[in-house]
Amino acid sequence: MIVEKRFADLTPAQLYGLLKLRVDVFVVEQDCPYPELDGRDTEPGTVHLWVEEDGVPVSCIRVLENGEDRAIGRVATAVSARGRGLSAQLVTRGLELCAGRTVDIGAQAYLEAWYGRFGFVRSGEDYLEDGILHLPMRVVAGSVAPGE
């Protein structure tokens, strides 16, 4: 089951679980010391989505407002929960929440084809972020989602 909450509705335990998951994946596993707490989590329009097991988040994303457009970011899944389609479920739901809006993502380059499954297409040149090759991708408002 996917849980969806805005920052103001998160319990302290839920917030801790989401931040711990993201730090475990992005900072520890990927060895990228970077400012994980970027201030975007607390914005009123940000929606946090996650799947949990035994009350602990094991996969998460966040949907951000960028003016009229939206962005999906911080897509993370615990090592123990990978390969079960949890991130795919969350990205699909995130795109549903963004219906009718252009959606951007800064994807790690090796995941270009994976995000392409959801209708994301490259929207610029590769760039290096925190020592990892990324690329901008976008789903344009009004484009038909895969499978429709």
C-alpha positions as CSV (number, residue, x, y, z in Angstrom):
1,M,0.0,0.0,0.0
2,I,1.3,3.4,-0.9
3,V,1.2,6.1,1.8
4,E,0.9,9.7,0.7
5,K,1.3,12.7,3.0
6,R,2.4,16.3,2.9
7,F,5.1,17.4,5.4
8,A,2.7,18.9,7.9
9,D,0.9,15.5,8.1
10,L,4.0,13.3,8.7
11,T,4.6,11.9,12.1
12,P,8.1,12.3,13.5
13,A,8.6,8.6,13.1
14,Q,7.5,8.7,9.4
15,L,9.8,11.7,8.7
16,Y,12.7,10.0,10.4
17,G,12.1,6.8,8.4
18,L,12.0,8.6,5.1
19,L,15.1,10.6,5.8
20,K,16.9,7.6,7.0
21,L,16.1,5.6,3.9
22,R,17.3,8.4,1.6
23,V,20.5,8.9,3.6
24,D,21.1,5.1,3.6
25,V,20.7,5.0,-0.2
26,F,22.1,8.3,-1.5
27,V,24.7,9.2,1.1
28,V,25.9,5.9,2.5
29,E,25.4,3.3,-0.3
30,Q,26.3,5.7,-3.2
31,D,29.0,7.4,-1.1
32,C,27.8,10.9,-1.9
33,P,28.1,13.4,1.0
34,Y,25.7,16.0,-0.2
35,P,23.0,18.2,1.4
36,E,20.1,15.6,1.6
37,L,18.1,18.1,3.6
38,D,17.5,20.7,0.8
39,G,14.4,22.5,2.2
40,R,12.1,21.1,-0.4
41,D,10.6,18.4,1.9
42,T,8.8,21.1,4.0
43,E,7.2,23.1,1.1
44,P,3.4,23.0,1.4
45,G,3.0,21.5,-2.1
46,T,5.4,18.7,-1.6
47,V,3.8,15.2,-1.4
48,H,5.8,12.4,0.1
49,L,4.9,8.9,-1.2
50,W,6.3,5.7,0.2
51,V,5.8,2.0,0.8
52,E,6.6,0.5,4.2
53,E,7.2,-2.9,5.7
54,D,6.7,-3.4,9.4
55,G,6.2,0.4,9.8
56,V,9.5,1.3,8.1
57,P,9.7,3.0,4.7
58,V,11.5,0.8,2.2
59,S,10.8,2.8,-1.0
60,C,10.0,6.4,-1.4
61,I,9.7,9.4,-3.8
62,R,8.6,13.0,-3.4
63,V,6.5,15.1,-5.8
64,L,7.4,18.8,-5.9
65,E,5.7,21.9,-7.2
66,N,7.8,23.9,-9.7
67,G,5.4,26.7,-10.6
68,E,2.9,25.2,-13.0
69,D,5.1,22.2,-13.5
70,R,6.0,19.4,-11.2
71,A,9.1,17.3,-10.4
72,I,9.6,13.8,-9.0
73,G,12.7,13.3,-7.0
74,R,14.5,11.4,-4.2
75,V,13.4,8.0,-5.7
76,A,15.0,5.5,-3.3
77,T,14.5,1.9,-2.4
78,A,16.2,0.0,0.4
79,V,18.6,-2.8,-0.9
80,S,16.4,-5.4,0.9
81,A,13.3,-4.3,-1.1
82,R,14.7,-3.9,-4.6
83,G,13.5,-5.9,-7.6
84,R,9.8,-5.9,-6.5
85,G,8.5,-3.0,-8.5
86,L,8.0,-0.7,-5.5
87,S,9.7,2.3,-7.1
88,A,7.7,1.7,-10.3
89,Q,4.5,1.8,-8.3
90,L,5.5,5.0,-6.6
91,V,6.6,6.8,-9.9
92,T,3.3,5.7,-11.5
93,R,1.3,7.1,-8.6
94,G,3.5,10.3,-8.6
95,L,2.7,10.8,-12.3
96,E,-1.0,10.3,-11.6
97,L,-0.8,13.1,-9.0
98,C,0.8,15.3,-11.6
99,A,-1.9,14.7,-14.3
100,G,-2.0,17.5,-16.8
101,R,1.4,19.0,-15.7
102,T,4.8,18.7,-17.2
103,V,7.0,16.6,-14.9
104,D,10.8,16.8,-14.6
105,I,13.3,14.5,-13.0
106,G,17.0,14.6,-12.6
107,A,17.8,10.9,-13.3
108,Q,20.9,9.0,-12.7
109,A,22.1,8.3,-16.3
110,Y,22.1,4.5,-16.0
111,L,18.3,4.7,-15.3
112,E,17.4,6.5,-18.5
113,A,15.7,3.5,-20.0
114,W,13.9,2.7,-16.7
115,Y,12.4,6.2,-16.5
116,G,11.6,6.0,-20.2
117,R,9.1,3.2,-19.4
118,F,7.0,5.9,-17.7
119,G,7.1,8.4,-20.6
120,F,10.1,10.4,-19.5
121,V,12.4,11.6,-22.3
122,R,15.8,13.2,-22.2
123,S,15.4,17.0,-22.0
124,G,19.0,18.1,-21.9
125,E,22.7,17.1,-21.7
126,D,24.2,14.9,-19.1
127,Y,25.7,16.5,-16.0
128,L,27.7,15.5,-13.0
129,E,26.0,15.8,-9.7
130,D,27.8,14.7,-6.5
131,G,30.2,12.5,-8.6
132,I,27.3,10.6,-10.3
133,L,26.4,11.1,-14.0
134,H,22.8,12.4,-14.3
135,L,20.5,13.6,-17.1
136,P,17.4,15.8,-17.1
137,M,14.2,14.0,-18.2
138,R,10.7,15.2,-18.7
139,V,7.2,14.1,-19.3
140,V,5.4,16.9,-21.2
141,A,1.9,17.8,-20.1
142,G,-0.7,16.2,-22.3
143,S,1.6,13.5,-23.6
144,V,0.1,10.0,-23.5
145,A,1.3,7.8,-20.7
146,P,2.7,4.4,-21.6
147,G,0.0,1.8,-22.0
148,E,-2.8,4.3,-22.8
